[in-house]
Amino acid sequence: MATAKVHNRSLDLLFSNGGKLDVLLWGYQQLDKAIDEIKSDRRAEFARQRELQNWTIKVCPCGCGLKNDFCDAHLATIAAREELPF
């Protein structure tokens, strides 16, 4: 039976300094970066559209309670429909 220290050490060896799973960890980090970049691009595009059309958003339309902006879930819904729900 392995202790927590042994378990953590084995994970460290697998994921760091040329371990076997470095490639998987790198791929996972790249995926996270790509998703964050897509979200920020989408948010920037909607912000640009709001400025062009003089929109004011008091509360997110999906009902999550976020003020003065759209939440990520609502942006994903809009992008899926490729239209603005106003």
C-alpha positions in Angstrom: 0.0 0.0 0.0 1.5 3.3 -1.1 1.4 6.4 1.0 0.4 9.8 -0.3 4.0 10.8 -0.5 4.9 7.8 -2.6 1.9 8.4 -4.8 2.7 12.1 -5.3 6.4 11.3 -6.0 5.4 8.8 -8.7 3.1 11.3 -10.3 5.9 13.9 -10.3 8.3 11.4 -12.0 5.8 10.6 -14.7 4.9 14.2 -15.5 8.2 16.1 -15.0 11.7 16.2 -16.4 11.2 14.0 -19.4 8.7 11.6 -17.8 6.6 9.3 -20.0 3.5 11.4 -19.6 5.1 14.8 -20.4 3.6 14.7 -23.9 0.1 14.1 -22.5 0.5 16.9 -20.0 1.8 19.3 -22.8 -1.2 18.4 -25.0 -3.6 19.0 -22.1 -2.0 22.4 -21.5 -2.2 23.3 -25.2 -5.9 22.3 -25.2 -6.6 24.5 -22.2 -4.7 27.4 -23.9 -6.7 26.9 -27.1 -10.0 26.9 -25.3 -9.1 30.0 -23.4 -8.1 31.8 -26.6 -11.3 30.8 -28.3 -13.4 32.1 -25.3 -11.5 35.4 -25.2 -11.8 35.8 -29.0 -15.5 35.2 -28.8 -15.9 37.6 -25.9 -13.9 40.3 -27.8 -16.1 39.8 -30.9 -19.3 40.3 -28.9 -17.8 43.3 -27.1 -17.0 44.8 -30.5 -20.5 44.2 -31.7 -22.0 45.7 -28.6 -19.9 48.8 -29.1 -20.9 49.1 -32.8 -24.6 48.8 -32.0 -24.6 50.7 -28.7 -25.9 47.8 -26.6 -26.1 48.0 -22.9 -26.2 44.8 -20.9 -27.4 45.1 -17.3 -27.7 41.4 -16.6 -26.8 38.3 -18.6 -29.9 37.1 -20.5 -29.5 33.5 -19.5 -30.4 34.3 -15.9 -27.1 33.5 -14.2 -27.0 36.9 -12.6 -23.7 38.1 -14.2 -23.9 41.9 -14.5 -22.7 44.0 -17.4 -21.5 41.1 -19.5 -22.4 37.7 -21.0 -21.4 34.5 -19.2 -19.4 31.8 -21.1 -22.4 29.5 -21.3 -24.5 32.2 -22.9 -21.7 33.0 -25.4 -21.5 29.3 -26.3 -25.3 29.3 -26.9 -25.1 32.3 -29.1 -22.1 31.0 -31.1 -24.0 27.7 -31.6 -27.0 29.5 -33.1 -24.7 32.1 -34.8 -27.2 34.9 -34.1 -27.8 37.3 -31.3 -30.9 36.6 -29.2 -32.1 40.2 -29.0 
